[in-house]
Amino acid sequence: MARAATPAIAALVSAGVPHEVLHYTHDPRSQAYGDEAVAELAAATDADPQQIFKTLVVAVPAGLAVAVVPVPAKLSLKAVAAALSVPKATMADPAAAQRSTGYVLGGISPLGQRKALPTVIDESALAWDRIWCSAGKRGLEIAVAPADLITLTSAVTADIRAR
């Protein structure tokens, strides 16, 4: 059996979760990773931008946590803190996020991280049959049913978009 391309894909395969993988050529000059994913997925699929999610790592008093929110949305750190029942959340140091997850910025997946982190997925994900998120590498996206992503990450759902 061939080895999965990333730990995120390996986690889906191991759990027997149906998924779709889409590869696109990442422009190494681009640092707008989410916007690039939206443009590429829109060109290759019928995905709505609100169906394409970014994985953000936040710092909380006990360490790090993950917030998964639609690419076009801004994250409410206050809402993430409330969802995780902690007093405060801030954006994690990029180097700490990469060390903890085992992924590079722009390729952080909510799945297959080195150490499972507390995860909050924006409740808007539940409106879709499937959502897209990073497969663990820049230029690699996966489509998965929101319920499967919630189960595999032991996530809570909440409205974590900034208003």
N, C-alpha and C positions, 0 to 999 in steps of 0.2 A: 504494500500500500504506500502511495506517495505521501510524503510529509506535507502537512498543511503549510501554506505560505506564511502564516503568522499565528501566534498563540490565540488570537481572537477567533480565527477560523477554526483552529484546532478545538477550541472550547465548544463551538457550535457542532462540529462533526462528532466530537466525543459524546455530546448530549443528544445527538440524533435530531437536532433542530433544523427544520427546513430553512434554507437561506439562499440568497443569490449574491454573487460576488461580481463587482464591476471594477475593472482596472482602467485607469486613464493615465495619460502621461502628465505627471506633475511638472510644472514649470519651476525649476529650482530658484528662479528669481522671485517667485511669488511667496509672500508671507501671509497673504489673505487666504489661508487654507480653506476655511469654510466657504467663502465666496467662490473659490475655484471649484470646490466640490459641487456646489449648487449649479454653476454654469455647465460643468461636465455632465452631471446627472440629468439636467434639463435637456441637454443635447442628445443624450443616449437613451433616455427613458421618458416616461410620462410623469416623473416625480414632480410634485409641487414643492416649492422651496420650504414650506412649513413642515414638510414630511422628511426633510433632511436635517439631521441633528448633529450638533457639535458636542464634544466631550471636554468639559472644563474641570480642572483640578483646583480645589479650594482648600485653604488651610482652616482648620477648626481647632478649638482648644486641645483636643486629644490627638491631633495629627493632621492627616489629609482625608479628603472625601471627594466624591465625584458628582458633578452636576451635568445632566444631559438635557440640552435645550435646543429648540429649532435654531438653525444657523441665522435666520434674519432677526431673531430676538436678542435682546440684551438680558443678561442674567441679573436677577435680584439677589444679592448676597444676603439681604435680610430674610427673604423668603426661604433661601436654602438653609440658613441657620434655624429658622422656625421649623422647617420640615425635618431637620436632624435633631431637633430639641437641644440645641446648643445656643449659648448667648451671642456668638459672633462667628462670621465666616468672612474670610478675605481671599483674594486670589492667591494661589500658591506660587511660591518661587518656581520659575520654569525649570531650573536644574533639579529641584526637589521633586517636581512632578514627573520629570523624565526618569529619575533614579527609582522612584517608587513604582511607577507603572511598567517600566521597561520599554517604553515607547518614546519616540521623538515627538516634539511639538508638531502639530499638524497631522499626526498619525496616532494620537492617543485614542485608544478604543475603550469603551466601558467593559469590554470582555477580555479575558486572558491576561489580566494584569499580573505582575509579579506577586503582589499581595492584594487580596480583595479589599477594597476600600468601601466604606459606607457610600451608598449611591442614591441620588434623587433624580428621577426622570420627570421632566415636565409632563403634567397631566394631559397636555394637548396630544401627546403620542397616542393616547387611547382612542382618538378619533380616526385613526388610520388602521387599515388591514395590516400594513407593514410600514416600517420606517427605515430610513437609511442612516447609517453611522459609520465611523471609521472602522476599517478592518484591521487597523494596527500598523499601517504604513501609509505614507503620503502617496496619493494616487490609487488607493485601494479602499473601496467602500463595500459595505454589506447591507443587504435588505433583510429584515427579520420582523416577525410579528412582535408588536410591543409587549404582549403578555410573556412571550419567550424571553425577551430581553430583561424584563422585570424579574422573572423567575431566576434566570442565570446569574443576575447580579445581586439578587436579594434586595432589590431597590424598593424604595417608597416612591409614591407619585405625589406631586403637589404642583400648584401653579407657582413656578419659580421664575417666570418672565417678569422683567421690570416693566412697570406701567408708565 
